[in-house]
Amino acid sequence: MEDFNRKEWLKTLKRGDKVANKERYDWGTCKYYRIYEVKNITKTGKIRLDSGELLNEDGEYCRNNIIWGSTYIHIVPITEEVLKVNGEVRIRQKFYNLLSKAEKGDYIYTTEQKKKIIELLESGEKNE
C-alpha cells in the first residue's frame, strides 16, 4: 500500500462500505483485521461504524478505558493482505479447535488415521 493515498480514500467512503482495522494484541502485533461497515458519514466528515464508534475525519478513534485498556481504530481498505491475514487466522483457529476436540476425545480415529495425522504434524517447520 505504498501508493495508497489515505485522505483521498477516506473522501470516497460512503454508507455501506466495508473497512478494516488491525486488531492489536501482544504489544502491538496484529492477529487479524476486524471488518466494519460504514453506517453513516456526518456533514463534518466523521465516520460512524456499525459497531457504534464515531471516527474522526482521519478515520481514527481512540478511547481509554481504565478496566480494559485503550481501544484504537485506524480504518484501512480491505485489501488482499487483509483477506489473506484473516483467512490464515480462520484456518489457525479451526486447526487448534479441532486439535483440542481430538485431545478431549470428541473424535475417534483409526490407527492408520492417527499415523497420518502424526506424520503431517511432524512435517511442519519448528517455530523457534
C-alpha positions as protocol buffer text, in pm:
chain_id: "A"
residue {
  index: 1
  type: MET
  ca { x: 0 y: 0 z: 0 }
}
residue {
  index: 2
  type: GLU
  ca { x: 291 y: 240 z: -62 }
}
residue {
  index: 3
  type: ASP
  ca { x: 94 y: 432 z: -327 }
}
residue {
  index: 4
  type: PHE
  ca { x: -211 y: 445 z: -101 }
}
residue {
  index: 5
  type: ASN
  ca { x: -348 y: 798 z: -53 }
}
residue {
  index: 6
  type: ARG
  ca { x: -538 y: 774 z: 275 }
}
residue {
  index: 7
  type: LYS
  ca { x: -702 y: 1117 z: 261 }
}
residue {
  index: 8
  type: GLU
  ca { x: -834 y: 1055 z: -91 }
}
residue {
  index: 9
  type: TRP
  ca { x: -961 y: 710 z: 6 }
}
residue {
  index: 10
  type: LEU
  ca { x: -1142 y: 847 z: 313 }
}
residue {
  index: 11
  type: LYS
  ca { x: -1320 y: 1102 z: 91 }
}
residue {
  index: 12
  type: THR
  ca { x: -1463 y: 820 z: -122 }
}
residue {
  index: 13
  type: LEU
  ca { x: -1620 y: 631 z: 168 }
}
residue {
  index: 14
  type: LYS
  ca { x: -1997 y: 605 z: 175 }
}
residue {
  index: 15
  type: ARG
  ca { x: -2269 y: 433 z: 374 }
}
residue {
  index: 16
  type: GLY
  ca { x: -2249 y: 54 z: 339 }
}
residue {
  index: 17
  type: ASP
  ca { x: -1877 y: 39 z: 251 }
}
residue {
  index: 18
  type: LYS
  ca { x: -1670 y: -222 z: 431 }
}
residue {
  index: 19
  type: VAL
  ca { x: -1345 y: -119 z: 600 }
}
residue {
  index: 20
  type: ALA
  ca { x: -1083 y: -299 z: 808 }
}
residue {
  index: 21
  type: ASN
  ca { x: -898 y: -228 z: 1132 }
}
residue {
  index: 22
  type: LYS
  ca { x: -591 y: -410 z: 1260 }
}
residue {
  index: 23
  type: GLU
  ca { x: -682 y: -566 z: 1592 }
}
residue {
  index: 24
  type: ARG
  ca { x: -372 y: -533 z: 1806 }
}
residue {
  index: 25
  type: TYR
  ca { x: -275 y: -777 z: 2077 }
}
residue {
  index: 26
  type: ASP
  ca { x: 55 y: -890 z: 2226 }
}
residue {
  index: 27
  type: TRP
  ca { x: 211 y: -545 z: 2245 }
}
residue {
  index: 28
  type: GLY
  ca { x: 116 y: -426 z: 1902 }
}
residue {
  index: 29
  type: THR
  ca { x: 132 y: -736 z: 1685 }
}
residue {
  index: 30
  type: CYS
  ca { x: -160 y: -783 z: 1451 }
}
residue {
  index: 31
  type: LYS
  ca { x: -360 y: -1101 z: 1497 }
}
residue {
  index: 32
  type: TYR
  ca { x: -632 y: -1021 z: 1246 }
}
residue {
  index: 33
  type: TYR
  ca { x: -830 y: -743 z: 1083 }
}
residue {
  index: 34
  type: ARG
  ca { x: -1175 y: -667 z: 1214 }
}
residue {
  index: 35
  type: ILE
  ca { x: -1419 y: -577 z: 937 }
}
residue {
  index: 36
  type: TYR
  ca { x: -1664 y: -292 z: 992 }
}
residue {
  index: 37
  type: GLU
  ca { x: -1941 y: -142 z: 783 }
}
residue {
  index: 38
  type: VAL
  ca { x: -1973 y: 234 z: 743 }
}
residue {
  index: 39
  type: LYS
  ca { x: -2316 y: 324 z: 880 }
}
residue {
  index: 40
  type: ASN
  ca { x: -2303 y: 698 z: 825 }
}
residue {
  index: 41
  type: ILE
  ca { x: -2077 y: 988 z: 738 }
}
residue {
  index: 42
  type: THR
  ca { x: -2159 y: 1319 z: 901 }
}
residue {
  index: 43
  type: LYS
  ca { x: -2154 y: 1657 z: 725 }
}
residue {
  index: 44
  type: THR
  ca { x: -1825 y: 1729 z: 905 }
}
residue {
  index: 45
  type: GLY
  ca { x: -1668 y: 1408 z: 767 }
}
residue {
  index: 46
  type: LYS
  ca { x: -1688 y: 1194 z: 1083 }
}
residue {
  index: 47
  type: ILE
  ca { x: -1745 y: 825 z: 1016 }
}
residue {
  index: 48
  type: ARG
  ca { x: -1994 y: 614 z: 1216 }
}
residue {
  index: 49
  type: LEU
  ca { x: -1924 y: 239 z: 1209 }
}
residue {
  index: 50
  type: ASP
  ca { x: -2174 y: -43 z: 1258 }
}
residue {
  index: 51
  type: SER
  ca { x: -2009 y: -108 z: 1597 }
}
residue {
  index: 52
  type: GLY
  ca { x: -2122 y: 237 z: 1713 }
}
residue {
  index: 53
  type: GLU
  ca { x: -1784 y: 411 z: 1722 }
}
residue {
  index: 54
  type: LEU
  ca { x: -1765 y: 758 z: 1573 }
}
residue {
  index: 55
  type: LEU
  ca { x: -1432 y: 810 z: 1399 }
}
residue {
  index: 56
  type: ASN
  ca { x: -1279 y: 1148 z: 1329 }
}
residue {
  index: 57
  type: GLU
  ca { x: -1235 y: 1270 z: 970 }
}
residue {
  index: 58
  type: ASP
  ca { x: -895 y: 1090 z: 960 }
}
residue {
  index: 59
  type: GLY
  ca { x: -1073 y: 756 z: 1012 }
}
residue {
  index: 60
  type: GLU
  ca { x: -939 y: 712 z: 1365 }
}
residue {
  index: 61
  type: TYR
  ca { x: -1083 y: 659 z: 1710 }
}
residue {
  index: 62
  type: CYS
  ca { x: -914 y: 618 z: 2046 }
}
residue {
  index: 63
  type: ARG
  ca { x: -1079 y: 565 z: 2383 }
}
residue {
  index: 64
  type: ASN
  ca { x: -901 y: 495 z: 2708 }
}
residue {
  index: 65
  type: ASN
  ca { x: -1081 y: 262 z: 2943 }
}
residue {
  index: 66
  type: ILE
  ca { x: -946 y: 211 z: 3292 }
}
residue {
  index: 67
  type: ILE
  ca { x: -1059 y: -152 z: 3308 }
}
residue {
  index: 68
  type: TRP
  ca { x: -986 y: -281 z: 2956 }
}
residue {
  index: 69
  type: GLY
  ca { x: -708 y: -51 z: 2839 }
}
residue {
  index: 70
  type: SER
  ca { x: -744 y: 154 z: 2524 }
}
residue {
  index: 71
  type: THR
  ca { x: -947 y: 94 z: 2213 }
}
residue {
  index: 72
  type: TYR
  ca { x: -782 y: 218 z: 1895 }
}
residue {
  index: 73
  type: ILE
  ca { x: -933 y: 213 z: 1550 }
}
residue {
  index: 74
  type: HIS
  ca { x: -749 y: 322 z: 1235 }
}
residue {
  index: 75
  type: ILE
  ca { x: -952 y: 207 z: 937 }
}
residue {
  index: 76
  type: VAL
  ca { x: -792 y: 89 z: 614 }
}
residue {
  index: 77
  type: PRO
  ca { x: -929 y: -52 z: 287 }
}
residue {
  index: 78
  type: ILE
  ca { x: -997 y: -424 z: 262 }
}
residue {
  index: 79
  type: THR
  ca { x: -700 y: -541 z: 55 }
}
residue {
  index: 80
  type: GLU
  ca { x: -559 y: -879 z: -49 }
}
residue {
  index: 81
  type: GLU
  ca { x: -335 y: -859 z: 260 }
}
residue {
  index: 82
  type: VAL
  ca { x: -638 y: -813 z: 487 }
}
residue {
  index: 83
  type: LEU
  ca { x: -816 y: -1109 z: 327 }
}
residue {
  index: 84
  type: LYS
  ca { x: -501 y: -1325 z: 345 }
}
residue {
  index: 85
  type: VAL
  ca { x: -434 y: -1249 z: 714 }
}
residue {
  index: 86
  type: ASN
  ca { x: -797 y: -1311 z: 809 }
}
residue {
  index: 87
  type: GLY
  ca { x: -804 y: -1636 z: 610 }
}
residue {
  index: 88
  type: GLU
  ca { x: -490 y: -1762 z: 784 }
}
residue {
  index: 89
  type: VAL
  ca { x: -635 y: -1671 z: 1123 }
}
residue {
  index: 90
  type: ARG
  ca { x: -957 y: -1862 z: 1050 }
}
residue {
  index: 91
  type: ILE
  ca { x: -759 y: -2170 z: 945 }
}
residue {
  index: 92
  type: ARG
  ca { x: -536 y: -2146 z: 1254 }
}
residue {
  index: 93
  type: GLN
  ca { x: -841 y: -2115 z: 1481 }
}
residue {
  index: 94
  type: LYS
  ca { x: -1011 y: -2414 z: 1321 }
}
residue {
  index: 95
  type: PHE
  ca { x: -686 y: -2616 z: 1344 }
}
residue {
  index: 96
  type: TYR
  ca { x: -646 y: -2552 z: 1717 }
}
residue {
  index: 97
  type: ASN
  ca { x: -1017 y: -2609 z: 1776 }
}
residue {
  index: 98
  type: LEU
  ca { x: -1000 y: -2950 z: 1611 }
}
residue {
  index: 99
  type: LEU
  ca { x: -679 y: -3042 z: 1795 }
}
residue {
  index: 100
  type: SER
  ca { x: -844 y: -2951 z: 2124 }
}
residue {
  index: 101
  type: LYS
  ca { x: -1155 y: -3158 z: 2043 }
}
residue {
  index: 102
  type: ALA
  ca { x: -942 y: -3452 z: 1932 }
}
residue {
  index: 103
  type: GLU
  ca { x: -741 y: -3431 z: 2255 }
}
residue {
  index: 104
  type: LYS
  ca { x: -1062 y: -3437 z: 2461 }
}
residue {
  index: 105
  type: GLY
  ca { x: -1181 y: -3748 z: 2274 }
}
residue {
  index: 106
  type: ASP
  ca { x: -1458 y: -3582 z: 2074 }
}
residue {
  index: 107
  type: TYR
  ca { x: -1330 y: -3763 z: 1764 }
}
residue {
  index: 108
  type: ILE
  ca { x: -1240 y: -4127 z: 1715 }
}
residue {
  index: 109
  type: TYR
  ca { x: -958 y: -4210 z: 1473 }
}
residue {
  index: 110
  type: THR
  ca { x: -828 y: -4538 z: 1342 }
}
residue {
  index: 111
  type: THR
  ca { x: -464 y: -4626 z: 1399 }
}
residue {
  index: 112
  type: GLU
  ca { x: -393 y: -4551 z: 1032 }
}
residue {
  index: 113
  type: GLN
  ca { x: -555 y: -4209 z: 1058 }
}
residue {
  index: 114
  type: LYS
  ca { x: -355 y: -4131 z: 1374 }
}
residue {
  index: 115
  type: LYS
  ca { x: -32 y: -4226 z: 1195 }
}
residue {
  index: 116
  type: LYS
  ca { x: -117 y: -3993 z: 906 }
}
residue {
  index: 117
  type: ILE
  ca { x: -201 y: -3709 z: 1145 }
}
residue {
  index: 118
  type: ILE
  ca { x: 125 y: -3759 z: 1335 }
}
residue {
  index: 119
  type: GLU
  ca { x: 321 y: -3766 z: 1009 }
}
residue {
  index: 120
  type: LEU
  ca { x: 152 y: -3448 z: 889 }
}
residue {
  index: 121
  type: LEU
  ca { x: 209 y: -3265 z: 1219 }
}
residue {
  index: 122
  type: GLU
  ca { x: 573 y: -3368 z: 1229 }
}
residue {
  index: 123
  type: SER
  ca { x: 625 y: -3242 z: 873 }
}
residue {
  index: 124
  type: GLY
  ca { x: 576 y: -2881 z: 983 }
}
residue {
  index: 125
  type: GLU
  ca { x: 865 y: -2644 z: 1043 }
}
residue {
  index: 126
  type: LYS
  ca { x: 970 y: -2578 z: 1403 }
}
residue {
  index: 127
  type: ASN
  ca { x: 886 y: -2231 z: 1526 }
}
residue {
  index: 128
  type: GLU
  ca { x: 1197 y: -2111 z: 1704 }
}
